[in-house]
Amino acid sequence: MIARVTYFVVSAALLLGFLVIVVTGGQLIATGSPAAVGIGICAEVLVALGCWFLWKTYRFGRRSGQLARQLEAEGGLPADELDRTAGGRIDKDSADAVFARRQAETESAPDDWRAWFRLAVAYADARDTPRARKAMQRAISLHDVKLHDARV
């Protein structure tokens, strides 16, 4: 819950900053000076890219949350079987062992979004965020294909 609140607070601050940049960019474009127009256009393009990235991040979080809720309802969420240090951090050897099992599960069922979801969690526990995101994106796309096939 704290992560969600933090995300929305940071997003609101970012959108406010985007608004200031859009207004300033518009003022620069209105001057008519070639250099100012160029800077203003660049500012507008950067804001558009920032908004796109923010939307993609929001959508990724929303979709992964939906998959987590569905998996929880099915009783398929991975159990927390990781050893932890005295400070509460995940033990790397424990995370590697769980990761090996999750990877084998995914290799045996490469079209199962549930296996990819659990693999993404294992990547995150092993502190490999880029691969965790890719695995979660794969889980989302497999889930979407399954939904699409069920509707057709």
Long-range contacts (C-beta under 8 A, 24 or more apart in sequence): 7-58, 7-61, 11-54, 11-58, 14-50, 14-54, 15-54, 18-47, 18-50, 18-51, 21-46, 21-47, 22-47, 60-133, 60-136, 60-137, 60-140, 63-140, 64-117, 64-120, 64-136, 64-139, 64-140, 67-113, 67-117, 67-136, 67-139, 67-140, 67-143, 68-117, 71-114, 71-117, 74-114, 76-114, 76-118, 78-102, 78-118, 78-121, 78-122, 82-125, 90-125, 90-127, 92-126, 95-122, 95-125, 95-126, 95-127, 96-126, 98-122, 98-125, 99-123, 99-125, 99-126, 106-135, 111-142, 112-142, 113-138, 113-139, 113-140, 113-142, 113-143, 113-146, 114-139, 116-142
